[in-house]
């Protein structure tokens, strides 16, 4: 080529990693560092229609010097516009919770992939080596209110977690108690059935005796009932049928012998 000033040779540094700031500019690297925030670049809408203030750093290098020098008139300006567009598109497809917390790594990677595709479409000769989300936050005017909302969500998640813990603790206990109650009810049912069968057998036995000697059986049942009603009390049988002025009485404890004798006589 001809010597300067007739011609000049541009020899871009293809191994140098360069840096582009979106949403802010470094005024003084410090320390302490000072920054100027560019809201025209950083304010954008999320997919759930919340406003966030987002800044990124794009790191890149030249991968194809001829394309870098001749295919795009202003490679750095084109990269800035494409970076802002990619940032807005990915943030616009994400929820605010993802942008602020768990989705940051995914958002960085998706911005990088989309930005590389855009720059390759321009044949810019640039390789995007890394995209870093510096800051994603609500605008200053609503930051305090947003923190209250986040705090309320955290409280809700904590209460849900505690409720699930209580549920996991109380349900097994309730099931165990239910099994115990069912077993006790079944045992009580079996006991009642057995008792009813015993009472039935006893009634049939008494009925059989009653048919053999009705008067004796009536008296025996009466005396047995009296003994159950008045336990541990000395009782006497008074026979008013005996003539004269004398009243005959007999200790109730001797009833079995008298009843047996009378039953034998009646059967005969």
C-alpha positions as CSV (number, residue, x, y, z in Angstrom):
1,X,0.0,0.0,0.0
2,X,1.0,3.6,-0.4
3,X,2.6,5.5,2.5
4,X,0.6,7.9,4.7
5,X,-1.2,10.3,4.2
6,X,-2.1,8.8,0.8
7,X,-3.1,5.5,2.4
8,X,-3.3,4.1,6.0
9,X,-3.5,0.6,7.3
10,X,-5.9,-0.4,10.0
11,X,-4.7,-3.3,12.0
12,X,-7.4,-4.1,14.6
13,X,-6.4,-6.1,17.7
14,X,-8.2,-9.3,17.2
15,X,-7.2,-10.8,20.6
16,X,-8.2,-7.8,22.7
17,X,-11.4,-8.2,24.8
18,X,-13.4,-5.0,24.7
19,X,-16.2,-3.7,26.9
20,X,-19.5,-2.0,26.2
21,X,-21.7,-0.5,28.9
22,X,-25.5,-0.4,28.4
23,X,-27.7,1.7,30.8
24,X,-24.7,3.4,32.4
25,X,-21.3,4.8,31.8
26,X,-18.2,4.7,33.9
27,X,-17.2,8.3,34.7
28,X,-14.3,7.4,36.9
29,X,-13.0,3.9,37.5
30,X,-11.8,5.0,41.0
31,X,-11.5,3.9,43.6
32,X,-14.1,4.9,44.4
33,X,-15.7,4.3,41.0
34,X,-18.3,6.8,39.8
35,X,-21.0,6.0,37.2
36,X,-23.6,8.0,35.2
37,X,-26.9,6.2,34.7
38,X,-28.6,6.4,31.3
39,X,-32.3,5.9,31.9
40,X,-33.1,6.1,28.2
41,X,-31.2,2.8,27.8
42,X,-32.0,1.2,31.2
43,X,-35.7,1.6,31.8
44,X,-37.9,-1.1,30.3
45,X,-41.0,-3.3,30.8
46,X,-40.9,-6.9,32.0
47,X,-43.3,-9.6,30.6
48,X,-45.7,-9.1,33.5
49,X,-45.8,-5.3,32.8
50,X,-43.5,-4.1,35.6
51,X,-40.9,-1.4,35.0
52,X,-37.3,-2.3,35.8
53,X,-34.0,-0.4,35.6
54,X,-31.5,-2.8,34.0
55,X,-27.8,-2.3,33.1
56,X,-25.5,-4.8,31.4
57,X,-21.9,-5.1,30.3
58,X,-21.1,-6.7,27.0
59,X,-17.6,-8.1,26.4
60,X,-16.6,-8.8,22.8
61,X,-13.7,-9.1,20.5
62,X,-13.0,-9.1,16.8
63,X,-13.2,-12.6,15.2
64,X,-13.1,-11.5,11.5
65,X,-11.0,-8.4,10.8
66,X,-12.2,-7.8,7.1
67,X,-15.9,-8.0,8.1
68,X,-15.2,-5.7,11.1
69,X,-13.5,-3.2,8.9
70,X,-15.6,-3.2,5.7
71,X,-19.1,-4.8,6.3
72,X,-20.4,-2.4,9.0
73,X,-19.9,1.3,8.9
74,X,-20.0,1.8,12.7
75,X,-19.4,-1.6,14.4
76,X,-19.4,-0.2,18.0
77,X,-22.6,1.9,17.5
78,X,-24.3,-1.1,15.8
79,X,-23.3,-3.3,18.8
80,X,-24.7,-0.7,21.2
81,X,-28.1,-0.6,19.5
82,X,-28.2,-4.4,19.1
83,X,-27.3,-4.9,22.8
84,X,-30.1,-2.6,24.0
85,X,-32.6,-4.3,21.7
86,X,-31.6,-7.8,22.9
87,X,-31.8,-6.6,26.5
88,X,-35.3,-5.2,26.1
89,X,-36.5,-8.3,24.2
90,X,-35.3,-10.8,26.8
91,X,-36.4,-8.7,29.8
92,X,-39.7,-8.2,28.1
93,X,-40.2,-12.0,27.9
94,X,-39.3,-12.5,31.6
95,X,-41.2,-11.9,34.8
96,X,-39.9,-9.3,37.3
97,X,-39.2,-12.1,39.8
98,X,-37.0,-13.8,37.3
99,X,-35.2,-10.6,36.4
100,X,-34.5,-9.7,40.0
101,X,-33.7,-13.2,41.4
102,X,-33.6,-16.7,40.0
103,X,-33.7,-15.9,36.3
104,X,-30.6,-13.7,36.1
105,X,-28.2,-16.4,34.7
106,X,-30.8,-17.5,32.1
107,X,-31.4,-13.9,31.0
108,X,-27.7,-13.2,30.6
109,X,-27.2,-16.3,28.4
110,X,-30.3,-15.6,26.3
111,X,-29.1,-12.0,25.7
112,X,-25.7,-13.3,24.6
113,X,-27.2,-15.8,22.2
114,X,-29.6,-13.3,20.7
115,X,-27.0,-10.5,20.4
116,X,-24.5,-12.9,18.7
117,X,-27.3,-13.8,16.2
118,X,-28.0,-10.2,15.4
119,X,-24.4,-9.3,15.0
120,X,-23.8,-12.3,12.7
121,X,-26.7,-11.2,10.6
122,X,-24.9,-7.9,10.1
123,X,-21.6,-9.7,9.3
124,X,-20.0,-7.4,11.9
125,X,-17.0,-9.7,12.5
126,X,-17.6,-9.5,16.2
127,X,-17.7,-12.3,18.8
128,X,-19.7,-11.8,22.0
129,X,-17.6,-13.4,24.7
130,X,-19.8,-12.5,27.7
131,X,-22.9,-10.6,28.9
132,X,-23.2,-9.6,32.5
133,X,-26.3,-8.2,34.2
134,X,-24.9,-5.5,36.4
135,X,-28.1,-4.2,38.1
136,X,-31.8,-5.1,37.7
137,X,-34.0,-3.2,40.1
138,X,-37.3,-1.3,40.3
139,X,-37.1,2.5,39.5
140,X,-36.1,4.6,42.5
141,X,-39.6,6.1,42.7
142,X,-41.2,2.8,43.5
143,X,-38.3,0.9,45.0
144,X,-39.6,1.2,48.6
145,X,-43.1,0.0,47.6
146,X,-41.6,-2.9,45.7
147,X,-39.5,-4.0,48.7
148,X,-42.8,-4.1,50.7
149,X,-44.3,-6.3,48.0
150,X,-41.3,-8.6,48.0
151,X,-41.4,-8.8,51.8
152,X,-45.1,-9.7,51.6
153,X,-44.3,-12.5,49.1
154,X,-41.6,-13.9,51.3
155,X,-44.0,-13.9,54.3
156,X,-46.5,-15.7,52.2
157,X,-44.0,-18.3,51.1
158,X,-42.9,-18.8,54.8
159,X,-46.5,-19.2,55.9
160,X,-47.1,-21.7,53.1
161,X,-44.0,-23.6,54.1
162,X,-45.1,-23.7,57.8
163,X,-48.6,-24.7,56.9
164,X,-47.2,-27.6,54.8
165,X,-45.0,-28.7,57.7
166,X,-48.0,-28.6,60.1
167,X,-50.0,-30.6,57.5
168,X,-47.3,-33.2,57.2
169,X,-47.2,-33.5,61.0
170,X,-50.9,-33.4,61.8
171,X,-52.3,-35.7,59.1
172,X,-50.3,-38.8,60.1
173,X,-51.3,-38.2,63.7
174,X,-54.9,-37.8,62.7
175,X,-54.8,-41.0,60.6
176,X,-53.2,-42.9,63.5
177,X,-55.9,-41.6,65.9
178,X,-58.6,-42.6,63.4
179,X,-57.2,-46.1,63.2
180,X,-57.1,-46.3,67.0
181,X,-60.7,-45.1,67.3
182,X,-61.8,-47.6,64.7
183,X,-60.1,-50.4,66.6
184,X,-61.6,-49.4,69.8
185,X,-65.1,-49.2,68.2
186,X,-64.7,-52.6,66.7
187,X,-63.6,-54.0,70.1
188,X,-66.6,-52.4,71.8
189,X,-68.9,-53.8,69.1
190,X,-67.5,-57.3,69.6
191,X,-67.9,-56.9,73.3
192,X,-71.5,-55.8,73.0
193,X,-72.3,-58.6,70.7
194,X,-70.8,-61.2,73.0
195,X,-72.6,-59.7,75.9
196,X,-75.9,-59.7,74.0
197,X,-75.4,-63.3,73.1
198,X,-74.7,-64.1,76.8
199,X,-77.8,-62.3,77.9
200,X,-79.8,-64.1,75.2
201,X,-78.5,-67.5,76.4
202,X,-79.3,-66.6,80.0
203,X,-82.8,-65.4,79.1
204,X,-83.5,-68.7,77.2
205,X,-82.2,-70.6,80.2
206,X,-84.5,-68.7,82.6
207,X,-87.4,-69.1,80.1
208,X,-86.9,-72.8,80.2
209,X,-86.9,-72.9,83.9
210,X,-90.0,-70.6,84.0
211,X,-91.9,-73.0,81.8
212,X,-91.1,-75.9,84.2
213,X,-92.1,-74.0,87.4
214,X,-93.5,-70.6,86.8
215,X,-94.1,-69.6,90.5
216,X,-90.7,-70.7,91.7
217,X,-88.9,-69.0,88.8
218,X,-90.8,-65.7,89.4
219,X,-89.7,-65.8,93.1
220,X,-86.1,-66.6,92.2
221,X,-85.9,-63.8,89.7
222,X,-87.4,-61.4,92.2
223,X,-85.0,-62.5,94.9
224,X,-82.0,-62.2,92.5
225,X,-83.0,-58.8,91.5
226,X,-83.4,-57.6,95.1
227,X,-79.9,-59.0,95.8
228,X,-78.4,-57.0,92.9
229,X,-80.3,-53.8,93.9
230,X,-79.5,-54.1,97.6
231,X,-76.0,-55.7,97.8
232,X,-74.2,-56.3,101.1
233,X,-77.5,-55.9,103.1
234,X,-79.0,-58.7,105.2
235,X,-82.4,-59.5,103.8
236,X,-85.3,-61.6,105.2
237,X,-88.3,-63.3,103.6
238,X,-91.6,-62.6,105.4
239,X,-94.5,-65.0,104.8
240,X,-97.8,-63.3,105.6
241,X,-99.8,-66.4,104.6
242,X,-98.9,-68.2,107.8
243,X,-102.0,-68.1,110.1
244,X,-102.1,-66.7,113.7
245,X,-100.4,-63.8,115.2
246,X,-96.9,-65.0,114.3
247,X,-95.1,-63.7,111.2
248,X,-92.6,-66.1,109.7
249,X,-89.4,-64.8,108.2
250,X,-86.4,-66.4,106.7
251,X,-83.0,-65.0,105.7
252,X,-82.8,-64.3,102.0
253,X,-79.5,-66.1,101.8
254,X,-81.4,-69.4,102.3
255,X,-83.6,-68.9,99.3
256,X,-81.7,-71.4,97.1
257,X,-82.3,-74.3,99.4
258,X,-86.0,-73.4,99.8
259,X,-86.5,-72.9,96.1
260,X,-84.8,-76.1,95.2
261,X,-87.0,-78.1,97.6
262,X,-90.2,-76.4,96.3
263,X,-89.2,-76.9,92.7
264,X,-88.7,-80.6,93.3
265,X,-92.1,-80.9,95.0
266,X,-93.9,-79.1,92.2
267,X,-92.2,-81.2,89.5
268,X,-93.3,-84.3,91.3
